[in-house]
Amino acid sequence: MKKNERYYGEVWLPANEQDRKFAVLIPKDDEILIETNLYSYEGAYKERQIFGSFNGLGYVTLIDCKTRHSATGLINSRIYKATYCFIGISHFVNPYKLKINQFYVVNEAIVKWIDHRSFYDWNKKEIVSKDFKTEFYLPDNGLKIVIEQYLNYRGSGYEIKIENKGKVSFQTEKPVDILEAIKYYDQFQKVLQLLRGGSAQFEKFLFKCPSCDDWQEVYYNDKKLTKSKNTYVHTTYSEIKDDLEKILKGAYSLESFQFCLDKLMENFITRESSHNKRFTNSISAYEAFIKNYSKNPRAKLPQAINQYKYIFILISDMGKDTWPEFLQKVIRSRNYHTHSNLGNKDVFTEYELLYISLLFDFVIGYLLLEKIGVSESLLEKFKQRGKSVYVDMQWVNSILSSNPLLNKKK
């Protein structure tokens, strides 16, 4: 299914297959919209399931179709927004009974991460490219993950378009439902966010149908990590390839690592939150790390932060003599925003809270990777990137964001 295309066909409700209505299906801004005059009185707010047949797609099953717009008059019309869209080549997909063990996702972020570029050799008159494929097996999950980059050819009578594509494939020993399959993919996106600094909306999400062996498609609004614009560490695959197996094992097989990674990702999933909310999220993520990995999991926040004082100082480049005041100010700011202790006057400003939050995020990422034994070179990247953001970027942005009206001379 191509984004921003319009697909024409007909739709009907499961309870009344004979009552078919014309419809237009539009994948728009990562959403699946259906324009039609099909409706039921019971489904005033949403239809649980709609079947359809569309040119260029095939057999379509739309799930959780919420009414976005309705109009009444001579003709009653609806615009639905579907949460999931299943596309079958030769038959309808029943998502409620679906169990799969092979699926893959095409995502341009994987291409940028692997970064094996293709070019045209004008002397030899040929395309020079390098296919890439690597596999990881996680026995605790009964899961095989394959990461690939390949060339995709498509064209018409007038042109041929060649693109680098990246995909991640999953194969499970035990069949899983579609929501579990999406969770496996989401976990991979969190690894991308941790190591690359972001993911992207997938181009295709396909699964092998257990009944006919065709590759069927599911589409949904993957809005968690794909819209993140937060600044974090950026590495290429070649820089972390020796550590990737350990990181995937942590992300998929180690419960403590998973939990802390989820907490850390809250600041990347949440969009347009205030800086003080981001700060309290970072404190919560740090407390989660302490409770799961520290020798003193019941430590109060001041003691918990002091346990890894050396990492905070290493990344922030602050002097040891300023540490006590920094620590006290963090505690006062946490109590001010979490416990509404308005008597705490000497707290970080909203602007400062952003960079204190980022400092905690880099410390958590560093410590999580240190716990699973990654290389010193990867830890060094986290340290240097954290220092660049906390020291250099904060200084530049403090100049750019200053308001002359607030500092005018009297």
C-alpha positions as CSV (number, residue, x, y, z in Angstrom):
1,M,0.0,0.0,0.0
2,K,1.4,3.3,-1.1
3,K,1.1,6.4,1.1
4,N,-1.2,9.2,-0.1
5,E,-2.6,7.1,-2.9
6,R,-6.4,6.7,-3.3
7,Y,-7.7,3.2,-3.7
8,Y,-11.3,2.6,-5.0
9,G,-13.5,-0.3,-4.1
10,E,-16.5,-1.4,-2.1
11,V,-17.0,-2.1,1.6
12,W,-19.5,-4.0,3.8
13,L,-20.2,-5.0,7.4
14,P,-19.8,-8.6,8.5
15,A,-23.4,-8.9,9.5
16,N,-24.7,-7.7,6.1
17,E,-22.5,-8.8,3.2
18,Q,-25.2,-8.0,0.6
19,D,-25.2,-4.3,1.5
20,R,-22.1,-3.1,-0.2
21,K,-21.1,0.5,-0.6
22,F,-18.6,2.4,-2.7
23,A,-15.6,3.5,-0.7
24,V,-12.2,5.3,-1.1
25,L,-9.3,4.1,1.0
26,I,-6.6,6.7,1.7
27,P,-3.3,6.0,3.6
28,K,-2.7,9.6,4.7
29,D,-0.1,11.0,7.1
30,D,0.4,7.4,8.5
31,E,-3.3,7.0,9.0
32,I,-5.8,4.7,7.2
33,L,-8.9,6.7,6.2
34,I,-12.1,5.3,4.5
35,E,-14.6,7.6,2.9
36,T,-18.0,5.9,2.3
37,N,-21.7,6.0,3.0
38,L,-21.6,2.6,4.8
39,Y,-22.7,2.8,8.4
40,S,-24.9,1.1,11.0
41,Y,-27.0,2.6,13.8
42,E,-25.2,0.4,16.3
43,G,-21.8,1.8,15.1
44,A,-22.4,5.5,15.7
45,Y,-18.9,6.0,17.1
46,K,-17.0,3.2,15.5
47,E,-17.3,-0.1,13.6
48,R,-15.4,-3.1,15.0
49,Q,-14.7,-4.5,11.6
50,I,-15.3,-3.6,8.0
51,F,-14.6,-5.8,5.0
52,G,-13.6,-4.4,1.6
53,S,-12.3,-5.1,-1.9
54,F,-10.1,-2.5,-3.5
55,N,-8.4,-2.1,-6.9
56,G,-4.6,-2.4,-6.5
57,L,-4.9,-3.9,-3.0
58,G,-7.1,-7.0,-2.9
59,Y,-9.1,-8.3,0.0
60,V,-9.0,-5.8,2.9
61,T,-10.0,-6.2,6.5
62,L,-10.3,-3.0,8.5
63,I,-10.3,-3.2,12.3
64,D,-11.4,-0.7,14.9
65,C,-12.8,1.9,12.5
66,K,-13.5,5.0,14.5
67,T,-15.8,7.6,13.0
68,R,-13.8,10.7,12.3
69,H,-16.5,12.6,10.4
70,S,-20.2,12.0,9.6
71,A,-22.7,14.0,7.5
72,T,-26.4,13.5,7.2
73,G,-28.8,14.6,4.5
74,L,-30.0,13.0,1.3
75,I,-27.0,10.8,1.7
76,N,-25.4,9.8,5.0
77,S,-21.6,9.7,4.7
78,R,-18.8,8.7,7.0
79,I,-15.0,9.0,7.2
80,Y,-13.6,6.3,9.3
81,K,-10.1,6.0,10.7
82,A,-9.0,2.4,11.0
83,T,-6.5,1.3,13.6
84,Y,-5.4,-1.8,11.6
85,C,-5.7,-2.6,7.9
86,F,-5.0,-6.2,6.8
87,I,-4.5,-6.9,3.1
88,G,-4.8,-10.4,1.6
89,I,-3.9,-11.4,-1.9
90,S,-6.3,-14.3,-2.3
91,H,-8.5,-14.2,0.7
92,F,-9.6,-12.1,3.7
93,V,-7.4,-12.2,6.8
94,N,-9.1,-13.1,10.1
95,P,-6.9,-11.1,12.6
96,Y,-8.7,-12.5,15.7
97,K,-7.6,-16.0,15.0
98,L,-4.3,-15.2,13.1
99,K,-1.1,-16.9,14.4
100,I,2.1,-16.3,12.5
101,N,5.8,-17.2,12.9
102,Q,7.4,-15.3,10.0
103,F,7.1,-11.6,9.4
104,Y,9.3,-8.7,8.2
105,V,9.3,-5.0,8.1
106,V,10.8,-2.6,5.5
107,N,12.1,0.6,7.1
108,E,14.3,3.3,5.6
109,A,16.0,4.0,9.0
110,I,17.7,0.6,8.7
111,V,19.2,1.6,5.4
112,K,20.6,4.8,6.9
113,W,21.9,2.8,9.9
114,I,23.7,0.2,7.8
115,D,24.9,2.9,5.4
116,H,26.2,0.7,2.6
117,R,25.8,3.1,-0.3
118,S,25.4,2.1,-4.0
119,F,26.7,4.1,-7.0
120,Y,26.9,3.9,-10.7
121,D,30.4,3.1,-12.2
122,W,30.4,5.1,-15.5
123,N,33.5,3.3,-16.7
124,K,32.1,-0.2,-16.3
125,K,28.6,1.0,-16.9
126,E,27.2,-0.9,-14.0
127,I,25.7,-0.4,-10.6
128,V,28.1,-1.1,-7.7
129,S,26.3,-2.2,-4.6
130,K,26.8,-4.3,-1.6
131,D,24.1,-6.5,-0.3
132,F,24.1,-7.0,3.5
133,K,22.6,-9.6,5.7
134,T,23.2,-10.6,9.3
135,E,21.4,-13.0,11.6
136,F,20.9,-13.2,15.4
137,Y,19.4,-16.1,17.3
138,L,17.9,-15.5,20.8
139,P,17.4,-18.9,22.3
140,D,15.6,-17.6,25.4
141,N,12.9,-16.2,23.1
142,G,13.0,-18.9,20.4
143,L,13.5,-15.9,18.0
144,K,15.6,-15.3,15.0
145,I,16.2,-11.8,13.8
146,V,17.7,-11.0,10.4
147,I,18.8,-7.5,9.4
148,E,19.2,-6.8,5.6
149,Q,20.0,-4.2,3.1
150,Y,19.2,-4.8,-0.6
151,L,18.5,-3.1,-3.9
152,N,14.9,-2.7,-5.1
153,Y,14.2,-2.3,-8.8
154,R,10.9,-0.9,-10.1
155,G,10.0,1.1,-13.2
156,S,7.9,1.7,-16.2
157,G,8.4,2.1,-19.9
158,Y,10.1,5.5,-19.3
159,E,12.3,5.0,-16.3
160,I,13.8,2.5,-13.9
161,K,14.1,3.4,-10.3
162,I,16.7,1.7,-8.1
163,E,16.5,2.2,-4.3
164,N,18.4,0.9,-1.3
165,K,16.0,-0.9,1.1
166,G,16.4,-2.1,4.6
167,K,14.4,-4.6,6.4
168,V,14.3,-6.6,9.7
169,S,12.8,-10.1,9.6
170,F,11.6,-12.2,12.5
171,Q,11.0,-15.9,12.8
172,T,9.6,-17.4,16.0
173,E,9.6,-21.0,17.1
174,K,6.1,-20.7,18.4
175,P,3.3,-18.9,16.4
176,V,2.3,-15.4,17.8
177,D,-0.6,-13.2,17.2
178,I,-0.3,-9.9,15.4
179,L,0.0,-7.7,18.5
180,E,2.8,-9.9,19.8
181,A,4.5,-9.5,16.3
182,I,4.2,-5.8,16.5
183,K,5.7,-5.9,20.0
184,Y,8.8,-7.7,18.6
185,Y,9.1,-5.0,16.0
186,D,8.6,-2.2,18.5
187,Q,11.4,-3.6,20.6
188,F,13.7,-3.5,17.6
189,Q,12.7,0.2,17.1
190,K,13.8,0.9,20.7
191,V,17.2,-0.6,19.9
192,L,17.4,1.7,16.8
193,Q,16.4,4.7,19.0
194,L,19.1,3.8,21.6
195,L,21.9,3.3,19.0
196,R,20.9,5.4,16.0
197,G,18.8,8.1,17.6
198,G,15.6,7.4,15.8
199,S,13.4,5.1,13.6
200,A,11.0,5.8,10.8
201,Q,7.5,4.9,9.8
202,F,7.7,1.5,8.1
203,E,7.1,1.1,4.4
204,K,5.8,-2.4,4.6
205,F,4.9,-4.9,7.4
206,L,4.3,-8.3,5.9
207,F,3.6,-11.7,7.4
208,K,3.5,-15.2,6.0
209,C,0.0,-16.6,6.0
210,P,-0.1,-20.0,7.7
211,S,-3.1,-21.2,5.5
212,C,-1.9,-20.3,2.0
213,D,1.9,-19.4,2.4
214,D,1.3,-16.0,0.7
215,W,2.9,-12.9,2.2
216,Q,0.0,-10.7,3.5
217,E,0.3,-7.1,4.7
218,V,-0.8,-5.2,7.8
219,Y,-0.7,-1.5,8.0
220,Y,-1.2,0.7,11.2
221,N,-0.2,4.0,12.5
222,D,3.2,3.4,14.0
223,K,3.3,6.6,16.0
224,K,5.5,5.6,19.0
225,L,9.1,6.1,18.0
226,T,8.8,7.1,14.4
227,K,8.0,10.8,15.2
228,S,10.7,11.2,17.8
229,K,12.9,14.3,17.2
230,N,14.9,14.0,20.4
231,T,18.7,14.1,20.2
232,Y,20.5,11.0,21.3
233,V,23.5,8.9,20.3
234,H,24.0,8.3,16.6
235,T,26.0,5.3,15.5
236,T,26.2,3.3,12.3
237,Y,25.9,-0.4,12.2
238,S,29.6,-0.9,11.5
239,E,30.4,0.9,14.7
240,I,28.3,-1.3,17.0
241,K,28.2,-4.6,15.1
242,D,30.4,-6.4,17.7
243,D,28.0,-5.3,20.5
244,L,24.7,-5.7,18.7
245,E,24.1,-9.3,19.8
246,K,24.5,-8.4,23.5
247,I,22.1,-5.4,23.0
248,L,19.5,-7.5,21.3
249,K,19.7,-10.1,24.0
250,G,19.2,-7.4,26.6
251,A,16.3,-5.8,24.7
252,Y,14.5,-9.1,24.1
253,S,15.6,-11.6,26.8
254,L,16.6,-9.7,30.0
255,E,13.5,-8.4,31.9
256,S,15.4,-5.8,33.9
257,F,17.1,-4.4,30.8
258,Q,13.7,-4.3,28.9
259,F,12.0,-2.5,31.8
260,C,14.7,0.2,32.1
261,L,14.9,0.6,28.3
262,D,11.1,1.2,28.2
263,K,11.4,3.8,31.0
264,L,14.3,5.5,29.1
265,M,12.3,5.5,25.9
266,E,9.4,7.4,27.5
267,N,11.1,10.7,26.8
268,F,11.5,9.7,23.1
269,I,8.0,8.4,22.7
270,T,6.3,11.4,24.4
271,R,6.1,14.4,22.0
272,E,5.9,18.0,23.0
273,S,6.0,17.4,26.7
274,S,7.2,20.2,29.0
275,H,10.8,20.2,30.1
276,N,9.8,19.6,33.8
277,K,7.8,16.6,32.7
278,R,10.7,15.3,30.7
279,F,12.9,15.8,33.8
280,T,10.6,13.8,36.1
281,N,10.5,11.0,33.5
282,S,14.3,10.9,33.5
283,I,14.4,10.7,37.3
284,S,11.8,7.9,37.2
285,A,13.9,6.0,34.6
286,Y,17.1,6.5,36.8
287,E,15.2,5.1,39.8
288,A,14.1,2.1,37.8
289,F,17.8,1.5,36.9
290,I,18.8,1.7,40.6
291,K,16.1,-0.7,41.7
292,N,17.0,-3.3,39.1
293,Y,20.8,-3.0,38.9
294,S,22.1,-1.3,42.0
295,K,23.7,-3.1,45.1
296,N,21.5,-0.8,47.2
297,P,18.1,-0.9,45.4
298,R,16.3,0.8,48.3
299,A,18.6,3.9,48.3
300,K,16.9,7.3,48.5
301,L,17.4,9.5,45.4
302,P,20.4,11.5,46.8
303,Q,22.3,8.3,47.6
304,A,21.2,6.7,44.3
305,I,22.6,9.5,42.3
306,N,25.8,9.6,44.3
307,Q,26.4,5.9,43.5
308,Y,27.2,6.9,39.9
309,K,28.7,10.3,40.7
310,Y,31.7,9.5,38.5
311,I,29.6,9.0,35.4
312,F,27.6,12.2,35.9
313,I,30.9,14.1,36.3
314,L,32.5,12.3,33.4
315,I,29.7,13.2,31.0
316,S,28.8,16.7,32.3
317,D,32.4,17.8,32.6
318,M,31.5,19.5,35.9
319,G,34.0,20.1,38.6
320,K,34.0,17.9,41.7
321,D,33.6,21.0,43.9
322,T,30.3,21.9,42.2
323,W,28.9,18.3,42.6
324,P,27.3,18.8,46.1
325,E,25.3,21.9,45.0
326,F,24.3,20.2,41.7
327,L,23.0,17.2,43.6
328,Q,21.0,19.3,46.1
329,K,19.5,21.3,43.3
330,V,18.4,18.2,41.4
331,I,16.7,16.9,44.6
332,R,15.0,20.3,45.2
333,S,13.8,20.4,41.6
334,R,12.5,16.9,41.8
335,N,10.6,17.6,45.0
336,Y,9.3,20.9,43.5
337,H,7.8,19.3,40.4
338,T,6.9,15.9,41.8
339,H,5.7,16.7,45.3
340,S,4.7,20.3,44.7
341,N,7.1,21.6,47.3
342,L,6.7,25.3,46.4
343,G,9.0,26.3,49.2
344,N,11.9,25.0,47.2
345,K,12.9,28.3,45.5
346,D,16.5,27.5,44.4
347,V,15.5,25.1,41.6
348,F,16.5,24.6,37.9
349,T,14.8,26.8,35.4
350,E,12.5,25.2,32.8
351,Y,15.3,25.6,30.2
352,E,17.9,24.1,32.5
353,L,15.7,21.1,33.2
354,L,15.8,20.0,29.6
355,Y,19.6,19.5,29.8
356,I,19.5,18.0,33.3
357,S,17.0,15.5,31.8
358,L,19.3,14.8,28.8
359,L,22.2,14.3,31.2
360,F,20.3,11.7,33.1
361,D,19.2,10.0,29.9
362,F,22.9,9.7,28.7
363,V,23.9,8.4,32.1
364,I,21.2,5.7,32.1
365,G,22.0,4.7,28.5
366,Y,25.7,4.4,29.4
367,L,25.1,2.4,32.6
368,L,22.6,0.0,30.9
369,L,25.1,-0.8,28.2
370,E,27.9,-1.1,30.7
371,K,25.9,-3.7,32.6
372,I,25.6,-6.0,29.6
373,G,29.3,-5.7,28.8
374,V,29.5,-3.7,25.6
375,S,32.8,-2.4,24.3
376,E,34.6,0.6,25.6
377,S,34.4,2.3,22.2
378,L,30.6,2.3,22.4
379,L,30.6,3.6,25.9
380,E,33.0,6.3,24.8
381,K,30.5,7.3,22.1
382,F,27.8,7.7,24.7
383,K,30.1,9.7,26.9
384,Q,31.2,12.0,24.1
385,R,27.7,12.6,22.7
386,G,26.4,13.3,26.2
387,K,29.2,15.8,26.8
388,S,28.5,17.5,23.4
389,V,24.8,17.9,24.2
390,Y,25.1,18.9,27.9
391,V,28.1,21.2,27.6
392,D,28.4,22.5,24.0
393,M,24.8,22.4,22.8
394,Q,23.4,23.8,26.1
395,W,25.8,26.8,25.9
396,V,24.9,27.6,22.2
397,N,21.2,27.2,22.8
398,S,21.3,29.3,25.9
399,I,22.5,32.2,23.7
400,L,19.9,31.4,20.9
401,S,17.0,31.1,23.3
402,S,17.7,34.2,25.4
403,N,15.0,36.8,25.4
404,P,16.4,40.4,25.3
405,L,13.1,41.7,26.8
406,L,13.7,39.7,29.9
407,N,17.2,41.1,30.3
408,K,16.8,44.7,29.2
409,K,18.7,47.4,31.1
410,K,16.6,49.5,33.4
